[in-house]
Amino acid sequence: MTYAAREVLDDCRLALAMLEEETDLARWRVHWTGAVALLRAVGHVLDKVDGEDPLTKRLASQAFKRWKGSAPEHEIFREFIEPERNSVLKEYRFRHHPLDEVQMAVGYTLQNPVTGETVQLGDVLPLGDNIYRPFLEGWREGDDARDVLSEAIDWWEAELSALEFTRRRLREANSEAAGSTKTT
């Protein structure tokens, strides 16, 4: 099955929880580095450790080819999981906002309750305390890094579940085929 890969995935969830709580930017960066390393490690552990089982190895290899392909449902693997790991671990480059405080432009409409007249206003508001840590460039620019990490965790969960389902079905089919051969 995918026991070892799931252990790594559980650690990804823990890393995300730590990122949600951390307000110190240096510590946040260290947690982020660990999170993206763990996120990519799910696939490596699936291949190397869970892949000691030949059927799991074959299914994981087939899945990896799908993930690297052009299907939109695997975009998070191609555009985030692999490139973010490479950027952080191989170059120590981060795409998330680097400061303790994020300046955010906000537009809003006020309506006079008596006349119904509206006025458009805008302002720049400082967001601190790690409320918003957006990507500043590339894929998913403007999205909070933790939201993308959470989606990547969900993607891995779905992929591991699909692989486990396929593995079970193949094992059952092989057992049934072996049983019908014995009875004839």
C-alpha positions in Angstrom: 0.0 0.0 0.0 1.1 3.6 0.6 1.9 3.5 4.3 5.2 5.3 4.2 4.0 8.0 1.7 1.0 8.6 4.0 3.3 9.1 7.0 5.1 11.8 5.0 1.7 13.3 4.0 0.7 13.4 7.7 3.9 15.4 8.4 2.9 17.8 5.6 -0.4 18.4 7.4 1.6 19.1 10.6 3.9 21.5 8.7 0.8 23.3 7.4 -0.6 23.7 10.9 2.8 25.1 12.1 2.7 27.6 9.2 -0.8 28.7 10.2 0.3 29.5 13.7 3.8 31.0 13.1 4.2 34.8 13.2 8.0 35.0 13.2 9.1 35.4 9.6 12.4 33.5 9.9 10.7 30.6 11.6 7.9 30.7 9.0 10.5 30.4 6.2 12.1 27.4 7.9 8.7 25.7 8.3 7.9 26.5 4.6 11.2 24.9 3.6 10.3 21.8 5.5 6.8 21.7 4.1 7.8 21.9 0.5 10.5 19.3 1.0 8.0 17.0 2.7 5.4 17.6 0.0 7.8 16.4 -2.8 9.0 13.6 -0.5 5.6 12.0 -0.6 6.2 10.9 -4.2 9.8 9.9 -3.6 8.8 7.7 -0.6 5.9 6.3 -2.6 8.4 5.2 -5.2 11.4 4.1 -3.1 9.8 2.7 0.1 6.2 1.8 -0.7 7.5 0.8 -4.2 9.3 -2.1 -2.7 6.1 -3.9 -3.5 6.3 -4.5 -7.3 2.6 -3.7 -8.0 2.8 -0.4 -6.0 6.0 0.4 -7.9 4.4 -0.1 -11.3 1.3 1.9 -10.4 3.4 4.7 -8.9 5.5 4.9 -12.1 2.3 5.1 -14.2 0.9 7.8 -11.9 4.1 9.8 -12.1 3.9 9.8 -15.9 0.3 11.1 -15.6 1.3 13.8 -13.1 4.1 15.0 -15.4 1.7 15.1 -18.4 -0.6 18.0 -19.4 -3.8 17.0 -17.6 -5.2 20.0 -15.7 -6.0 17.9 -12.6 -2.3 17.4 -12.1 -1.3 21.0 -12.6 -0.5 21.5 -8.9 2.2 18.8 -9.2 3.8 20.3 -12.3 3.4 24.0 -11.3 3.9 23.9 -7.5 5.1 20.7 -5.9 8.1 20.1 -8.1 9.1 23.7 -8.9 8.6 25.1 -5.4 10.8 22.3 -4.0 13.5 23.0 -6.6 13.4 26.7 -6.0 13.6 26.5 -2.3 15.9 23.5 -1.8 18.2 24.0 -4.8 18.4 27.8 -4.9 16.9 29.0 -1.6 14.5 31.3 -3.5 11.1 32.0 -2.1 8.0 33.3 -4.0 6.0 34.2 -0.9 5.9 37.8 0.5 9.2 38.4 2.4 8.1 41.0 4.9 6.4 40.8 8.3 3.7 43.1 7.1 1.9 42.8 3.8 0.4 46.0 2.3 -2.9 45.2 0.6 -4.9 47.5 -1.6 -8.6 47.4 -0.8 -11.4 49.0 -2.8 -14.9 49.4 -1.3 -18.2 51.0 -2.0 -20.1 53.1 0.6 -23.8 53.8 0.1 -25.6 56.6 1.9 -28.6 55.0 3.6 -30.8 58.0 3.1 -30.0 59.1 -0.5 -28.8 55.8 -1.9 -25.8 57.6 -3.4 -22.6 55.5 -3.6 -19.0 56.5 -3.5 -16.0 54.3 -4.5 -13.1 54.5 -2.1 -9.7 52.7 -1.9 -7.1 52.3 0.8 -3.9 50.4 1.5 -4.1 48.4 4.6 -1.3 46.7 6.4 -1.8 43.0 7.3 0.5 41.6 9.9 0.6 38.6 12.2 1.0 36.3 9.3 -2.6 36.7 8.2 -1.7 36.7 4.5 1.5 35.3 2.9 0.9 35.7 -0.8 3.0 34.4 -3.7 4.5 37.4 -5.5 5.2 35.8 -8.8 4.5 32.8 -11.0 1.8 30.2 -10.7 -1.0 31.2 -8.3 0.5 34.7 -7.9 -1.5 36.5 -5.2 -2.8 33.4 -3.5 -1.8 32.7 0.1 1.1 30.1 0.1 -0.7 28.1 2.8 -3.8 27.8 0.7 -1.8 26.3 -2.2 0.1 24.0 0.2 -3.3 22.8 1.6 -4.5 22.1 -2.0 -1.4 20.2 -2.7 -1.9 18.1 0.4 -5.5 17.4 -0.8 -4.2 16.5 -4.2 -1.7 14.0 -2.7 -4.5 12.5 -0.6 -6.7 11.9 -3.7 -3.8 10.5 -5.7 -2.7 8.1 -3.0 -6.3 7.0 -2.4 -6.8 6.4 -6.2 -3.5 4.4 -6.3 -4.6 2.3 -3.3 -8.1 1.7 -4.9 -6.5 0.6 -8.2 -4.1 -1.7 -6.3 -6.9 -3.3 -4.4 -8.9 -3.9 -7.5 -6.0 -5.5 -9.4 -5.2 -7.7 -6.4 -8.9 -8.8 -6.3 -9.0 -9.5 -10.0 -5.8 -11.5 -9.8 -7.2 -13.5 -6.9 -10.5 -14.2 -8.7 -8.5 -15.2 -11.9 -6.4 -17.6 -9.8 -9.4 -19.0 -8.2 -11.3 -19.7 -11.4 -8.2 -21.3 -12.9 -8.1 -23.8 -9.9 -11.8 -24.8 -10.4 -11.5 -25.6 -14.1 
